[in-house]
Amino acid sequence: MIQLFHVTKEYPGDGPALQDVTLELDKGEFVFLTGPSGAGKSTLLKLVFCDEAPTSGQLLLFGKNVAKIGARAVPYLRRNIGVVFQDFKLLPQRTVAENVALPLEVQAMPDKEIRRRVKQLLRSVGLEHRAEKFPPSLSGGEQQRVAVARALAPAPALLLADEPTGNLDPERTLEVMQLLADANARGTTVLVATHDRSLLERYKRRVVLLERGRLVSDGDSIRRAPGAGAGAGG
Ligand SMILES: Nc1ncnc2c1ncn2[C@@H]1O[C@H](COP(=O)(O)OP(=O)(O)OP(=O)(O)O)[C@@H](O)[C@H]1O
């Protein structure tokens, strides 16, 4: 589903944000991407979403070499990808319901079906009562849940989520994680970037650890503690 071969990403005037990263995600996996602030987590998600291009190395998405598909094909590729960005990227002049409906309109789903699905999604993130509000009038946590609902709306083959529980209280965190787990159980491949060690401990999934742009471990659980503090085991 996602293959990176020796991928390096350098932003102009900066050291490498990602360095020689080789990583493969299979269809149906649920993977946490973790590491301290600045480790390169968001950069990796941006590469996979084709928002940025690798400086060197190869990236294959759904078996296609991203460097070779051309800019025009990118929107088609993205139709298979749901994404929750750190800054949500909700459209401020559209209501909550309209934001969630957008990816379904792109799929040309009938209006009646869209209304049904949007209602169901907003209910699942506890925001039915906010359907007609505009995103700027919502709290950060509410906007985050709208972003999750929008990302899951088209039942994407791949879901990329950058700190999707970053603004949520513990109860909402569990709800959002359950939505991601449910989507995964229905076949969506999920890649979640998070600092939150409690999530890694609670959900025993594959954990890919980045430090200063390098992939330093990849396994069933984290072998080294991200960020400050003593290492949690060897
Ligand atoms: N657009 C950009 N231009 C220049 N440098 C950037 C850009 N985006 C990220 N960087 C740099 O790349 C490195 C990796 O950043 P990235 O946002 O990928 O890390 P992260 O692990 O997601 O961090 P955080 O957990 O704080 O979101 C950092 O040193 C950052 O300053």
The ligand as a Gaussian input file, in Angstrom:
#p B3LYP/6-31G(d) Opt

LIG

0 1
 N        7.698000      23.613000       5.341000
 C        8.843000      23.490000       6.000000
 N        9.902000      24.277000       5.700000
 C       11.073000      24.133000       6.362000
 N       11.289000      23.235000       7.337000
 C       10.272000      22.437000       7.686000
 C        9.002000      22.514000       7.038000
 N        8.185000      21.581000       7.587000
 C        8.907000      20.950000       8.529000
 N       10.167000      21.461000       8.583000
 C       11.235000      20.987000       9.471000
 O       11.364000      19.587000       9.284000
 C       11.609000      18.935000      10.528000
 C       10.543000      17.857000      10.756000
 O        9.288000      18.525000      10.972000
 P        7.915000      17.728000      11.090000
 O        6.836000      18.756000      11.187000
 O        7.836000      16.730000      10.028000
 O        8.117000      16.996000      12.502000
 P        7.039000      16.308000      13.457000
 O        7.686000      15.072000      13.957000
 O        5.754000      16.187000      12.760000
 O        6.915000      17.378000      14.625000
 P        5.633000      17.748000      15.520000
 O        5.392000      16.546000      16.374000
 O        6.104000      18.923000      16.308000
 O        4.497000      18.058000      14.599000
 C       11.637000      20.028000      11.597000
 O       12.995000      20.370000      11.830000
 C       10.902000      21.160000      10.940000
 O       11.380000      22.411000      11.421000

